[in-house]
Amino acid sequence: MNSHSQSTSESNPTPPDELPFVAPCRQLDALAPLRWLELGWRDLRRAPGPSLSYGVAVLAISYGISAIAWHYGSVYLLLAMLSGFIFIGPVMAVGLYSISRQLQAGRQPVLGYCLREGRRHLGNLLVFAVILLVVFLVWARAASMVHVFFPMDADPELTDFALFLGVGTAVGTLFAAVIFCASAFSLPMLLDRRADTVTAVLTSINAVLRNKPAMLFWAALIVAIVLAGFATGLLGLALGMPVVGHATWHAYQETIDASAWPRNDAAIQENT
């Protein structure tokens, strides 16, 4: 789409009753996620204060979760709570999308604006949060059922442990894939456009399924960044999560053609 046709579409948005079921997506090359990370790192360097504030918040919540698990003396509780925290991570990253959006508009990002913009989209965010909560509760139930495969013998075989780990990994991967497909592009679209949650989620799923090589690589990079954060005693999350959040905004910009939906420009105009 050239700049003239895109600007025409922006100034003459499609009537609500003629909007497509999902926003179309562009085809991505397999190495596109590397560009997104580079752009995310650039946004972090351009707005280190607001970005790292979110990183510190993620770090504080992670340490709080770890303290609760330590108090109750359960490693399993720690793993479960951290997994649940990762499930709601996309919703918490909305502020980072807002920072990248402000930078893209040529403005100096401020946290107050991020909070106002988040409040403006609270309804859609709550719907999405409920979706994540339902998936997480189902995942938690499935995870408890996986324990039937845990070897109870006094001297278990290595194959018994392999079966338990294999089933648990498969179940966890399935639910993580569902969350990834639903959240890869939906929240940036809700922030950017006047679209409903169902449309944004279906748009995200459609784009992920049509760009499997690039999105598998993107998912692997996110997992690597999260694991690196855990390996550094969670300190790496303070830097890694802001970069991933900013990169997700640029991933949406490059992948989704949401020009048929009007922009959410009210907050920007209020803050100009």
N, C-alpha and C positions, 0 to 999 in steps of 0.2 A: 504494500500500500504506500503510495507516494505521499509527500507532505501535504499537497494540495487536497487530495481526496480525504485524507485524515482530518485536516482542519475543517473541511466542509461537513464531514460527519459529526465532528465535535460541536459545530455551531447549529446543526440541524439534527438533533438526536432522534432516533426512531421512536414513534409513538408507543406508549406502553403496551397496547394491545397487539402490536406488530413485532415486539421484541422476540428474538430467537429463544429457543429452550435453553441453550447454553451458548456462551461466548466462544467463537472460533479460536483455535490455537494455531500457532506457527510451528513448523517443523524445526527441530533443534539438532545441531550436531552433537556428537557424544561428548565433546570437550567443553560444551557451553558452561557447565558448572564452574570451571576454572575462571571464566570471565566474571561470573557472578561473585565469586569470592574476591577477585581482584577489585571489583567495584565496591563490594562490601567493606573491604579494608580501606579503600579510599574514603568512603563515607565516615568510617571511624576516625580517620586522621583529620578529616575536615570538621568533625564535631565531636572531639574526644570527651568533653565534659558530659553532655547529655547521654552519649552512648555508653560510657563507662559507668554512669549512674545506674543504668539498667543492669549492667554486668555485675556491679556490686550488690544490687538487689537480688539477683539470681544467686550470687554467692552466699548472701545472708540467709536466704530461704533454704538453700542446700545445707548449710551448717545447722540451721534450726531443725531440719528434718533429721540430720545425723545425730544431733543431741537428743532428740526424742527417742530415736532407736537405741542409742547408747544407754539412756536411762532405763529403758525396759529390757536391755540386754538381749536384743534380738537382731541378728544379722539379716534374717529373712524379712523382718519388718523394715529395716533400712532399705533393702533392695526393692521391696514392694512400694515404699513411699517415694523413693527416688524415681522409680518407673512411673508412678502416678504423676509426679511432678513433671516428667518429660512429656506426659500426655497433655498437660495443660500449658506446656511451654509455648505452643503457637499463639494462644490467646494473649499471653504475657508479652509476646514480641510485637504486639500492635504498636506500641510506642516507638519501637525501632523502625517500623515501616513508616510511621509518621515523620520521624527524623529524616529518613531518606527522601520522603516526599517533599519536605520543606527545602532540603538541599536542592532537589531537582527543580523546584520553583524559584530558586535563586534567593532564598531567604535564610537568615541565620536561625538555626533550630533552637527552640526553647522548650523546656519540659512542661511549662504551663499550657502551651498550645497542644502538646501531645495529650495531656490529661483532658483538655476540653474536647479534643477530637475523639478520644476514646469514649467520653461520656455521650457524645453525639450519636455514636454508633452502638450504644449500650444494648439496645434491644436485639440487634443482630448478633452481637457478641455473646449475649446470654443464651440465645438459641443455639449457637455453635458450642458454647460451653456445656449445655445440657447434652448435646450429641456426644461430646467427648466423655462426659461423665457416664453416660449409659454404656459406651464402649468400654470404658475403664472398669465399670462394675462387672460387666460380662467377662472381661479379661481376668479380673481378680477371681471370679468364680471358677473360670476355666483353669487358672493357675493352681487353685486349691485342689481341683480334681486331678491335676497332673501328679500330685503326691502319691496317688495309688501306685505309681510306677517306681516309687522310691524303694530301694532294696532294704528289707527288714531283717535279713539273715545276719547272724553274728559274724560270718565271714563271707561277705558278698563277693560275687565275681565282678571283674572289670566290665564285662558285657552288661551286667545289670545297671551299673552306673551309666554306661553309654546309652542304654535305652532311656533311662530317666532324663538325662541331659538332652538327648535327641528329641524326645517328645516335648519337653519344656521349651526348647529352642524353637521348634516348629510352631508351637502354639503362640509364643511370644512374637515371633516374626510375622505370623498371620495378622495379629491385632495391630502391630506396629505398621504393617503395610496399609491396613485400612485407614489408620489415622494419617499416615503420610499422604495417601492419595486424596483424602478429604481436605487436608489443610495446606497442601503444597502451594496453592495459588488462591484459595478462597478468601482468606482474611485480608490479604492485600487488595483483592478486588472489592470487598465490602468497604474498605477504607477509601478506595479510589473512586468507586462508582455507586450510584443509587440502585443497587441490585439487592435482591432478597437472598437469604441464606441458602435456600435450596438451589437456586440458580448458581450461586458462587461455588457451592460444594460440587454440584454436577459438572460445572465447568472445570474445576480442578481435577476431578477424577478422569474426565475425558482427555484433558491435556496430558496427564501422567501416562495414561494407557496408550496414547498416540506417540509418545516420545520415550519409550521404555529404556533404550540405552543411556540417554542423557539423564533420565530420572533415577535409574539404578546407580549411576555414578554419583549423582547428587546425594542420594540416600547414604551411599557408602562414605562420602566425605563428611556428612553430618555425624554419622556414627563414629568415624575416626576422631573428629573434633571433640565429641562428647567423651569418648574413652580417654583421650589425651587430658581432658579436664579432670576426670576421675583419677588418672595416674599422677596428677600433680596435687593431690589432696584437695581437689575441687577448685583450686585457685585458677586453673586454666579456663574455667567456665566464665570467669569475669571478663575475659578477653574473647574467648571463642564464641559465646552466645551472641554478643553484639554484632560480630562479623557475620555470623550466619543469618541473623535477623535482617541486617542491611542487604545481604546477598539475596535473601528471599524476595525482597522488594524488586530488585533488578531482574530476578528470575521471572517474576510476574510481568514486568514491563516488556521483557523480551519475548515472552511466550504467548500471552493472552491478548487478543484483540478485542477489547471491551468498549470500543468507540461507539457502539450502538446505545450504550447506557449513558445518561448524563453524569457529569462529574460531581463529586461532593466538594464543591468549592465554597460553600457558605462559611465554614470555619476560617478558611484562608482569607476571605474577604473581610470577615470580622476582625482579623488580627493584622490587617494591612494598615 
